[in-house]
Amino acid sequence: MQRTLLAITTFLFAILTGIALWKHGYSGVLGHQFQNFAGGQVFADLVIALSLATLWMWHDAKATGRSIWIWIFITLIFGSFGPLLYLLTRKTNATKQAQAETSSRN
């Protein structure tokens, strides 16, 4: 259920992002954030949230043996898509347990 909700969120966010980029372009999306203090606050909030998400991904990737660099790159270039895709491709505990059982049988 959680993975389905995450996939739906990512899909809907991709549609919203696509429309925004199509209508305003990359510079238009970012440019609005620097027109006043309200936009600057939203941008600062996004930077803080993505920094915290990146820090969590770093620790999680280290604990699970994943490479973090591609996720940092995606986050820096595409924002929230980095953490969303990281979570979508993260193995669940049930998947990890099934793989451990399979490898212990061999």
C-alpha positions as a LaTeX table, in Angstrom:
\begin{tabular}{lrrr}
\hline
Residue & $x$ (\AA) & $y$ (\AA) & $z$ (\AA) \\
\hline
Met1 & 0.00 & 0.00 & 0.00 \\
Gln2 & 2.77 & 2.46 & 0.89 \\
Arg3 & 4.65 & 1.76 & $-2.34$ \\
Thr4 & 1.44 & 2.27 & $-4.34$ \\
Leu5 & 0.80 & 5.61 & $-2.64$ \\
Leu6 & 4.42 & 6.60 & $-3.26$ \\
Ala7 & 4.14 & 5.63 & $-6.95$ \\
Ile8 & 0.91 & 7.61 & $-7.35$ \\
Thr9 & 2.47 & 10.64 & $-5.65$ \\
Thr10 & 5.53 & 10.44 & $-7.90$ \\
Phe11 & 3.37 & 10.09 & $-11.01$ \\
Leu12 & 1.12 & 13.03 & $-10.14$ \\
Phe13 & 4.11 & 15.17 & $-9.18$ \\
Ala14 & 5.74 & 14.29 & $-12.52$ \\
Ile15 & 2.63 & 15.47 & $-14.36$ \\
Leu16 & 2.56 & 18.74 & $-12.38$ \\
Thr17 & 6.29 & 19.26 & $-12.97$ \\
Gly18 & 5.93 & 18.50 & $-16.68$ \\
Ile19 & 3.14 & 21.03 & $-17.08$ \\
Ala20 & 5.07 & 23.70 & $-15.15$ \\
Leu21 & 8.20 & 23.11 & $-17.25$ \\
Trp22 & 6.21 & 23.09 & $-20.49$ \\
Lys23 & 4.45 & 26.37 & $-19.68$ \\
His24 & 7.29 & 28.24 & $-17.92$ \\
Gly25 & 10.57 & 26.44 & $-18.55$ \\
Tyr26 & 13.19 & 25.57 & $-15.97$ \\
Ser27 & 14.23 & 29.18 & $-15.43$ \\
Gly28 & 10.60 & 30.27 & $-15.15$ \\
Val29 & 9.91 & 27.74 & $-12.40$ \\
Leu30 & 12.96 & 28.84 & $-10.41$ \\
Gly31 & 12.66 & 32.53 & $-11.29$ \\
His32 & 9.34 & 32.92 & $-9.47$ \\
Gln33 & 11.04 & 31.94 & $-6.22$ \\
Phe34 & 13.24 & 35.04 & $-6.25$ \\
Gln35 & 10.62 & 37.70 & $-6.99$ \\
Asn36 & 9.70 & 38.36 & $-3.34$ \\
Phe37 & 10.34 & 37.17 & 0.21 \\
Ala38 & 7.43 & 34.72 & 0.10 \\
Gly39 & 8.96 & 32.92 & $-2.88$ \\
Gly40 & 12.36 & 33.04 & $-1.23$ \\
Gln41 & 10.91 & 31.45 & 1.89 \\
Val42 & 9.39 & 28.61 & $-0.15$ \\
Phe43 & 12.72 & 28.09 & $-1.91$ \\
Ala44 & 14.62 & 28.07 & 1.40 \\
Asp45 & 12.11 & 25.58 & 2.80 \\
Leu46 & 12.66 & 23.32 & $-0.21$ \\
Val47 & 16.43 & 23.50 & 0.19 \\
Ile48 & 16.18 & 22.63 & 3.89 \\
Ala49 & 13.76 & 19.75 & 3.28 \\
Leu50 & 15.84 & 18.30 & 0.43 \\
Ser51 & 19.02 & 18.65 & 2.50 \\
Leu52 & 17.41 & 16.67 & 5.32 \\
Ala53 & 16.13 & 14.06 & 2.85 \\
Thr54 & 19.60 & 13.78 & 1.30 \\
Leu55 & 21.15 & 13.32 & 4.73 \\
Trp56 & 18.66 & 10.55 & 5.49 \\
Met57 & 19.31 & 8.91 & 2.09 \\
Trp58 & 23.05 & 9.07 & 2.77 \\
His59 & 22.71 & 7.20 & 6.07 \\
Asp60 & 20.17 & 4.73 & 4.67 \\
Ala61 & 22.27 & 4.00 & 1.59 \\
Lys62 & 25.31 & 3.42 & 3.77 \\
Ala63 & 23.34 & 1.03 & 6.00 \\
Thr64 & 21.85 & $-0.89$ & 3.07 \\
Gly65 & 24.93 & $-0.96$ & 0.84 \\
Arg66 & 23.52 & 1.25 & $-1.91$ \\
Ser67 & 25.45 & 3.87 & $-3.83$ \\
Ile68 & 24.28 & 7.33 & $-2.85$ \\
Trp69 & 25.83 & 9.44 & $-5.61$ \\
Ile70 & 23.17 & 8.90 & $-8.27$ \\
Trp71 & 20.47 & 9.90 & $-5.76$ \\
Ile72 & 22.35 & 13.03 & $-4.73$ \\
Phe73 & 22.75 & 13.94 & $-8.42$ \\
Ile74 & 19.04 & 13.37 & $-9.13$ \\
Thr75 & 18.09 & 15.44 & $-6.06$ \\
Leu76 & 20.37 & 18.32 & $-7.05$ \\
Ile77 & 19.08 & 18.40 & $-10.64$ \\
Phe78 & 15.45 & 17.31 & $-10.26$ \\
Gly79 & 14.61 & 18.16 & $-6.62$ \\
Ser80 & 12.09 & 15.95 & $-4.89$ \\
Phe81 & 12.30 & 13.29 & $-7.58$ \\
Gly82 & 15.57 & 12.12 & $-5.97$ \\
Pro83 & 14.07 & 11.09 & $-2.62$ \\
Leu84 & 10.84 & 9.87 & $-4.24$ \\
Leu85 & 12.69 & 7.58 & $-6.65$ \\
Tyr86 & 15.08 & 6.47 & $-3.92$ \\
Leu87 & 12.13 & 5.35 & $-1.82$ \\
Leu88 & 10.44 & 3.67 & $-4.80$ \\
Thr89 & 13.56 & 1.62 & $-5.55$ \\
Arg90 & 14.38 & 0.87 & $-1.91$ \\
Lys91 & 13.99 & $-2.76$ & $-0.96$ \\
Thr92 & 11.38 & $-3.41$ & 1.69 \\
Asn93 & 12.10 & $-5.50$ & 4.78 \\
Ala94 & 10.02 & $-8.36$ & 3.30 \\
Thr95 & 12.11 & $-8.30$ & 0.11 \\
Lys96 & 15.35 & $-8.25$ & 2.11 \\
Gln97 & 14.17 & $-11.15$ & 4.28 \\
Ala98 & 13.14 & $-13.22$ & 1.24 \\
Gln99 & 16.53 & $-12.61$ & $-0.41$ \\
Ala100 & 18.33 & $-13.58$ & 2.79 \\
Glu101 & 16.32 & $-16.82$ & 3.01 \\
Thr102 & 17.05 & $-17.61$ & $-0.63$ \\
Ser103 & 20.78 & $-17.04$ & $-0.25$ \\
Ser104 & 20.92 & $-19.07$ & 2.99 \\
Arg105 & 19.30 & $-22.06$ & 1.20 \\
Asn106 & 21.94 & $-22.03$ & $-1.51$ \\
\hline
\end{tabular}
